[in-house]
Amino acid sequence: MGKNIGFVSTRFAGTDGVSLEAAKWAQMLWDHRHVSYWFAGVLDRNPEVSFLVPEAFFDHEENQWINRRVFGVQKRTPYITGRIHALREYLKIKLYEFIAQYHIDILIVQNAVTIPMHIPLGLAITELVAESGIPTVAHHHDFYWERTRFSVNAIQDYLQMAFPPKLPNIQHVVINSIAQEALALRTGISSIVIPNVLDFENEPPVDWEFTKGFRSELGFSDDDILFLQPTRVVQRKGIEYAIDLVHALGDPHVKLIITHAAGDEGLDYYQWLQDYAADHNVDMRVISYHVSDKRGWNEDGSKRYSLWDVYPHCDFVTYPSTYEGFGNAFLEAIYFRKPLLVNRYDVFVRDIEPQGFDVVVMDGYVSDRVVREVREILDSPERRQRMVDHNYAVATRHYSYAVLRRRLAFLISNFFGIEI
């Protein structure tokens, strides 16, 4: 018997990790006749199954007003507390309306009781779940203790209560085993790990017709060897290591392309990277003008590609991050059968590496061995093919939709005693 699932977060739109993973969960649940409905402050889902509450968005002016007064300080005024609870009360009423309107059987809360970017929403969800007893799955992507910007705050009482809440009708899901241990250690809450997944049962869709001019439009030749850094320009992505690698290869045909721009948090780093690339004689280009959430056209008539349009036209993927919650770009490179370099960040070492992938690994610096292995892959089509086929098979076993389907079935059967 199909259930009505209510997804709740501050935003379900675009290509952020939370929105993408929530869409995959909804698809898997839909395959089993469960219908998904959406509650958030920004939504790009079908309006017929959406419940839009602008005040639930983390960037809403009232929430921003609150955040400016509770982070980076250690006490708050009664007036600030009052404003928090006024918004909490309003959002709780809206959540009750959402549940009533769509006859919701289960709530799936996506990161909204995990990272305290919207304190009133987290409190509202926690109170509603406690009052109503509704079966709830809390899917956690980033905890507050993983982010230094939340370490000094005036809301310790709320963090203990709602980020995340410890209630008998909530099952908790994390995306890696390090988070699972930290959650248990800090709160006593047990959880299950559901990694991020891709549809490895089906080959990736490639629109060769739309993308056939990709190289020429971006000023690359057929002889160029394109190294893809499929991330934003932020310091934890370790992009200087990709520059080191290209420099060490010493081949003028190798070009480094970065798909996403810096944003406010990475402007200094971006400027430093440009200088670093110039000093090392590396042709590095940020192609964010030509890459967007969805394909389309720029004002000057040039094409705008999706990230998944870019992968097929590149030769090698660099992923030298120093920290990742999981690593979607890692899976995407495997999905598009591209060889890749990975810096051994914590979650990779704990959860991903033991599965037996064949990738070039580095430990915080680009060694002679790393350069030698990359050169061997570039020079040998047989080695490259063997590597990418092996990785695709491993990922199909551990990170396919089948894995997600089984674990979601387990969660729902815990509540209702049925197989989905």
KAQUI-V450494 format. One record per residue. N is the residue number from 1. SS is DSSP state (hx for helix, st for strand, lp for the rest). BURIAL is # if it has 16 or more other C-alpha atoms within 10 Angstrom, else .. Layout:
# KAQUI-V450494
n = (N;N)
ss = (SS;SS)
burial = (BURIAL;BURIAL)
This chain:
# KAQUI-V450494
n = (1;2;3;4;5;6;7;8;9;10;11;12;13;14;15;16;17;18;19;20;21;22;23;24;25;26;27;28;29;30;31;32;33;34;35;36;37;38;39;40;41;42;43;44;45;46;47;48;49;50;51;52;53;54;55;56;57;58;59;60;61;62;63;64;65;66;67;68;69;70;71;72;73;74;75;76;77;78;79;80;81;82;83;84;85;86;87;88;89;90;91;92;93;94;95;96;97;98;99;100;101;102;103;104;105;106;107;108;109;110;111;112;113;114;115;116;117;118;119;120;121;122;123;124;125;126;127;128;129;130;131;132;133;134;135;136;137;138;139;140;141;142;143;144;145;146;147;148;149;150;151;152;153;154;155;156;157;158;159;160;161;162;163;164;165;166;167;168;169;170;171;172;173;174;175;176;177;178;179;180;181;182;183;184;185;186;187;188;189;190;191;192;193;194;195;196;197;198;199;200;201;202;203;204;205;206;207;208;209;210;211;212;213;214;215;216;217;218;219;220;221;222;223;224;225;226;227;228;229;230;231;232;233;234;235;236;237;238;239;240;241;242;243;244;245;246;247;248;249;250;251;252;253;254;255;256;257;258;259;260;261;262;263;264;265;266;267;268;269;270;271;272;273;274;275;276;277;278;279;280;281;282;283;284;285;286;287;288;289;290;291;292;293;294;295;296;297;298;299;300;301;302;303;304;305;306;307;308;309;310;311;312;313;314;315;316;317;318;319;320;321;322;323;324;325;326;327;328;329;330;331;332;333;334;335;336;337;338;339;340;341;342;343;344;345;346;347;348;349;350;351;352;353;354;355;356;357;358;359;360;361;362;363;364;365;366;367;368;369;370;371;372;373;374;375;376;377;378;379;380;381;382;383;384;385;386;387;388;389;390;391;392;393;394;395;396;397;398;399;400;401;402;403;404;405;406;407;408;409;410;411;412;413;414;415;416;417;418;419;420)
ss = (lp;lp;lp;st;st;st;st;st;lp;lp;st;st;lp;lp;lp;lp;hx;hx;hx;hx;hx;hx;hx;hx;hx;hx;hx;hx;hx;hx;lp;lp;lp;lp;st;st;st;st;st;st;lp;st;st;lp;lp;lp;hx;hx;hx;st;st;st;lp;hx;hx;hx;lp;lp;lp;lp;hx;hx;hx;hx;hx;hx;hx;hx;hx;hx;st;lp;lp;lp;lp;lp;lp;hx;hx;hx;hx;hx;hx;hx;hx;hx;hx;hx;hx;hx;hx;hx;hx;hx;hx;hx;hx;hx;hx;hx;hx;hx;lp;lp;lp;st;st;st;st;st;lp;lp;lp;lp;lp;lp;lp;lp;hx;hx;hx;hx;hx;hx;hx;hx;hx;hx;hx;hx;hx;hx;lp;lp;st;st;st;st;st;st;lp;lp;lp;hx;hx;hx;lp;hx;hx;hx;lp;lp;st;lp;lp;hx;hx;hx;hx;hx;hx;hx;lp;lp;lp;lp;lp;lp;lp;st;st;st;st;st;lp;lp;hx;hx;hx;hx;hx;hx;hx;hx;hx;hx;hx;lp;lp;lp;st;st;st;lp;lp;lp;lp;lp;lp;lp;lp;lp;lp;lp;lp;lp;lp;hx;hx;hx;hx;lp;lp;hx;hx;hx;hx;lp;lp;lp;lp;lp;lp;lp;st;st;st;st;st;lp;lp;lp;lp;lp;hx;hx;hx;lp;hx;hx;hx;hx;hx;hx;hx;hx;hx;hx;hx;lp;lp;lp;lp;st;st;st;st;st;lp;lp;lp;lp;lp;hx;hx;hx;hx;hx;hx;hx;hx;hx;hx;hx;hx;hx;hx;hx;hx;lp;lp;lp;lp;st;st;st;lp;hx;hx;hx;st;st;lp;lp;lp;st;st;lp;lp;lp;lp;lp;st;st;st;st;hx;hx;hx;hx;hx;lp;lp;lp;lp;st;st;st;st;lp;lp;lp;lp;lp;lp;lp;lp;hx;hx;hx;hx;hx;hx;hx;hx;lp;lp;lp;st;st;st;st;st;lp;lp;hx;hx;hx;hx;hx;hx;hx;hx;hx;hx;lp;lp;lp;lp;st;st;st;lp;lp;lp;lp;lp;hx;hx;hx;hx;hx;hx;hx;hx;hx;hx;hx;hx;lp;hx;hx;hx;hx;hx;hx;hx;hx;hx;hx;hx;hx;hx;hx;hx;hx;hx;hx;lp;lp;hx;hx;hx;hx;hx;hx;hx;hx;hx;hx;hx;hx;hx;hx;hx;hx;lp;lp;lp;lp)
burial = (.;.;#;#;#;#;#;#;#;#;#;#;#;.;.;.;.;#;#;.;#;#;#;#;#;#;#;#;#;#;.;#;.;#;#;#;#;#;#;#;#;#;#;.;#;.;.;.;.;#;#;#;#;#;#;#;#;#;#;.;.;.;#;.;.;#;#;.;#;#;#;.;.;.;.;.;.;.;.;.;.;.;#;#;#;.;#;#;#;.;#;#;.;#;#;.;.;#;#;.;.;#;.;#;.;#;#;#;#;#;#;#;#;#;#;#;#;#;#;#;#;#;#;#;#;#;#;#;#;#;.;.;.;#;#;#;#;#;#;#;#;#;#;#;.;.;.;.;.;#;.;.;#;#;#;.;.;#;#;.;#;#;#;#;#;#;.;.;.;#;#;#;#;#;#;#;#;.;#;#;.;.;#;.;.;.;.;.;#;.;#;#;#;#;#;#;#;#;.;#;.;.;.;.;.;.;.;.;.;.;#;.;.;#;#;.;.;.;.;.;.;.;.;.;#;#;#;#;#;#;#;#;#;#;#;.;#;#;#;#;#;#;#;#;#;#;#;#;.;.;.;.;.;#;#;#;#;#;#;#;#;#;.;.;.;#;.;.;#;#;.;.;#;#;.;#;#;.;.;.;.;#;#;#;.;#;#;#;.;#;#;#;.;.;#;.;.;.;.;.;.;.;#;#;#;#;#;#;#;#;#;#;#;#;#;#;#;#;#;#;#;#;#;.;#;#;#;#;.;#;#;#;#;#;#;#;#;#;#;#;#;#;#;#;#;.;#;#;.;.;.;#;.;.;.;.;#;#;#;#;#;#;.;.;#;#;.;.;.;#;#;.;.;#;.;.;#;.;.;.;.;.;.;#;.;.;#;#;#;.;#;#;.;#;#;#;.;#;#;#;#;#;#;#;#;.;.;#;#;.;#;#;.;.;#;.;.;.;.;#)
